[in-house]
Amino acid sequence: MTTNLPPIPPNVGASTGPLLLGYLFNWGLYGILSVQVYLYYLAFPKDRLSTKCLVFGTYLVETIQTILITHDIYDSFGSGFGNLTVLGSIQLEWLGVPIISGIVACAVQIFFAYRIFILSRSKLLGSVVCVIAVTQCGAGIAQGIQALQLHDFSNAQTKAFVSCIIWGAGSAGCDIIITISMTYYLSKTEASFKSGCTWITRLIWLTIGTGAMTAVVATVGIALFLAFPQKTYFQTSSLIQAKLYSNTLVVIFNSRIRLVDGRDMTQPVGLIYFSPAWTDEMTGGSKPPRHQTDQSQLGQDGTRQIEITVNTFATQQDDWSDNAYPGQSERTKTITLGDETSKRMSNSMA
């Protein structure tokens, strides 16, 4: 039994290429995300429950998206190979791309909106980011529902035009606002430190890089959608958008990780070293002090008194500081250790 298939045009690569690249990049970014989530799982077991739910919940949603996309890959380039009708069909992408991408982007953008509020204490700015994030998410869900009803990419590009524009433009605009705001307020925080802060500088560049990347991808997708309305060029950026947001989220959390004896270790030998990190309010994680100096002396009873001066990056709920805004604070604590404990402490500092 033979089936009459539509003839394959000579420029079929213009239709298959963007989809294939999007599928490959999506799988590659899923692999990177898996490694990042595993590192987070190993490094931060004491993070708050809400933070863990955000990280692992995002990873679960991304896993579902990858499964849906894999189904479409098999149908388009496996069982339906050479069938242009199958290639142009929406299949499960109505759920896997606009809906899931909109939800993941919204979750990550609201996370940054809260961090912007913590840094700036501005409810207005945080609210603006939240409103744009929810709007683009709603547009993404609307586009997915329209695509399900239309069944075909070509019809979706014309009849779901408005929702697609709002989804893409909202994502790009929100990312730009987040990047500018986080960079500005983190720079102000860095300036408040007497001797500067290397980890905040690194965080600023990380924020600029990840925010600019998601904004550029969303902008390129909209530009391709408008410039080539009858082509699938925009699908490459659409297929990787959710994975970029989720990777951005976990990379920010994992920026607290420091390698022992790594290239960025500048602390003098002999000091107790606590890995620099965002505080509980900034990352939702634990609150290790940033930097301290040690002065110890042996008491007459054989115990060792250790005086530690701690410089912290304080927030309103920081246990080390009463400051109501991010900034530098110094606290001195004296710890009296027994003989065995002081010996172990001395050996660890040697």
N, C-alpha and C positions, 0 to 999 in steps of 0.2 A: 504494500500500500504506500503510495507516494502522496506527499503533501505539497501543494503549490505554495512556495514561500516567495515573498517579495524579493526582487533582485537586489543584490548588494551593490550599493553605489560605489564609485571609485574613491570618494572622499569619506569612506565609512570611519576612518580614524578620527575625524572631527567629532563623531558621536561617541565612539567607544573609548577614545583616548582619555578625555576628562574623567569619565566614570572609573576607568581602570586605575588611573593615577590616584583618584580620591579613595578608592578601595584600598590600594596598597599603602598610602600614607595613613589611612585610618588604622590599619592593622599595625603598622610600625609605631604609631603613637600609642596604641593600646599596649604594646610591649614595653615602651618607656614608662607608661603609667603604672603598669604592673610592678616594675622594679621600684619605682618611687613609693608606691603604697607599701611594698614589703619593707623598704628601708624605714618608712614611717612606723610601721608595726613594730619593728625591732627597736627603734630609737626612743619612742615616746609612749611607753605603756601607761604613764601617769597623766597623760593629757585628759582634759575634761571629757565627760561622756558625750556632750553635744558636739565637740570637735571630732571625736572618733566617729560619731554617727554621720557627720558631714563628709568626712574623708571616705569611709567605707560605703556609705550610701551612694556617693557619687561614683565610686568604682563599680558598684553593683549595676547602676543605671548604664554606665559605659559598657559593661559586659553584655547587658541586654542589647544595646545598640550594635555591638560588634557581631552578636549572633544574628540579628536581623539583617545586617549588611552582608554577612557571609551567605545567608540564604539567597539574597539577591545576586551575589556574585555567581553562585552556582547556577541559578536560573538563566542569567544573561550570558555567561561565558562557558557554561557546562552543558546542561540539558537543552538549553535554548540557543546554543551556538549557531550563528548564521541567520537567526530569525530576528529581523528588525522589529517586528511587532513586540516580541518579548523584551528586546533591548529598550524600546521606547516606553514600556509599561512602568507605571509607578511602583508596582509590586508592594513591598513593605517599607519603602523609603518614606512614605507619608508619615509613618510613625517613627522610623529610625533617625530621620534627618531633622525636619523642622520642629517636631514636637519635642523629641528628646534633647535636641540641641538648645531649643528655647528654654527648657526647664533647667538644664545644667548651667547654661549661661546666667540665668536668673539667680540660681543659688549662689554661684560664685560672685556675681556682682553685688548681691545683698550682703554677702560676707565682707566684701571690701567696703561697702557703704557703712557697715557698723564700725569697721576699723577707722574709716575716715572720721566718723563721729567721735571715736575715742581720742583721735589725735587732735581734731579741731574743736571739739565740743560744740559743733554747729549742727543743730538738728535740721536746719534748712537744707544744707548741702547733702547730708545723709539721706534726707527724704527725697530730694531731687533724683539722686542715683537710684533709690528704691523704686520710684515711680517709673523711671525710664526702663529699669530692669523688668518690672512687671508688665509694662506695655509691650516690650519686644517679645516677652514670653507669650503673652496673649496673642500677638500677631503670628508667632511661630505655630502655636496650636491651631489657630484659625487657618493658616496656610495648609497644615497637615490635613485638616478635615476637608478643605476644598480639594486638595490633591487626591484624597481617597474617593471623592465623588466624581472627579474628572478622569481618573485612571491613566492619564497619559501626560508625559512631560511637556509636550508642545501645547496642550490645552491649559495645563497648569500655569505655564509661563505667561499666558495672555489673560486668563480669567481669574488668576489669583495674584494679579500684578500688585495690587495695593497692599495686601498682607505681606507679600515678599519684601516690598520696599520698606515697610514699617519695621519688619523683623530685622533686616540687614542694617538699615540706618540706625535703628535703636541700639543694636548691639555695638556698632562702631562708635556712635556718640557717647554711649555709657562708658565704654572702655577708655575713650579719650579723656572724659571728665575724671575717671578714677585715676588714670596715670598722672595727670597734671596735679590733682589734689594730693595724692599720696606722696608724690615727689616734693611738692611744696612744703607740706607739713613735716615730712621726715627730715627735710633739709633744715627747717627751723629747729627741730629737736636735736639734730646733730650739732647745730651752732650753740646750743645751750650747754654742751659738754665742754669743760675747761680744756681738755687736751684732745678733743675730737674723739670720734668713735668709728673704728674701722668697720665694724659689723653693720652700722647704720648706713655708711657709705655703700657697702656691698648690697644692702637691702634696697637702697635707692636705685642703683643700677639694675638690680633684678626686677624691681617694679617697672622701671622704664622699659626694659627689654620685653618682659612678658606682656605688659599692657599695650605697648606699641605693636607687638606681633599679632595679638588678637584683633586690635583695631584695624591693622593693615589688611589682614585676611578678610575681615568682614567688609571693608571698603572695596577691596578688589572684587569680591563676590558680587557686590551691588553694581560695580562698574561693568563687569562682564555681562551681568544680567540685562543691563540697560543697553549696552553696546551691541550685543548679539542675542536679540530676543528669541530667535529660532534655533539657537545652538545650546548645547549642554556644557559650555565652558565653565559656567558658574558652579557646576556641581562639584568640582574639585575642592573649592574652598568650603562649600556647604558640608561636604562629607567629613572634613577634618575639624570643623569649628568646635564641636563639643569636646573633642579630645584635647584641643589646645586649652580650653578653659579648665578642664579637670587637671591637666598637667600643671597649669599655672598655679592652681590652688595647692596641690601637694608639694610643688617645688618651694612655694613660700613657707609652708610648714617645715619642710626639710632643710631650709636654709639655716635652721638652728644647729644642725649637725656640724661638728668640728672634728677633723682628723687629728689624732695624737701624733705629734711630731710632724705635722703637715707643713706645707709651704707658707701658710698664713699664720703660723704660730710665732708671735712676736714677744710673748711673755718671757721675762728673765727666768733662768733656772733657779729653783729654790722656793718659788711662790706656789701657794695652792692655786690651782687654775680651775675656774668654773667656766664652762662653755658659754659664750655670750649668746643671748637669745632674746626674743620678744618676751614680755611678761605675760602673765595669765590673761590680762585684758586684751593684749595685742594679738595673741595667737590662739587663745583658748587653751593653752598648754600649761606646763609647770612654770615656776617662777624662779629660776636659778639666778643668783647675783652675777653681775657681769665681771667684776674685776676686784681684786683685793690685794692688800699687802699684809705680810705676816710679821709680827713681832712676838717672840716667845721667850719665856724665862722659866727656869726650874726653881720651884719653891723649896722651902726647907723640909717639907714633909714628903719630898720625892715626887710630888705632882707637878705637872707642867701647865702653866697658864699661857694660853695663846690668845693674843689680841688681834682681831681681824677687822680691818677697815674696809667696808664694802661700798662700792659705787654701784648704784642701781639705776635702771631705766624705769622710773616710777610712774604709776598711774593711780587713778583715784582709789582703787581697791588694793593697792600694793601693800603687803604686810610690812615691808621695810621702810615705807615712807608715808607721811601724811599728806603729801602733795596731791592736789586735786587736778593736776595736769601732768603730761609727760615731761620729764626733765631729769636732771641728775641730782642725786641725793647721796649723802654719806652717812653711814651709821657705823659705830664701833661696838663690837661685842667681844666680851672676854669669856673664854671657855676654859674651864679647869678640867684637865684630863688626869686619869689615874696613871699609875706607873706603866702598866702594859700598854694602855692606849697611847700614852705619850711616846713610848718607844716606837710603836707602829707608825704614829704620825711623823716622828723624826725620820724614820727610815723612808717613808713615802716622800718626804721633802728633800731627801739627800740627793 
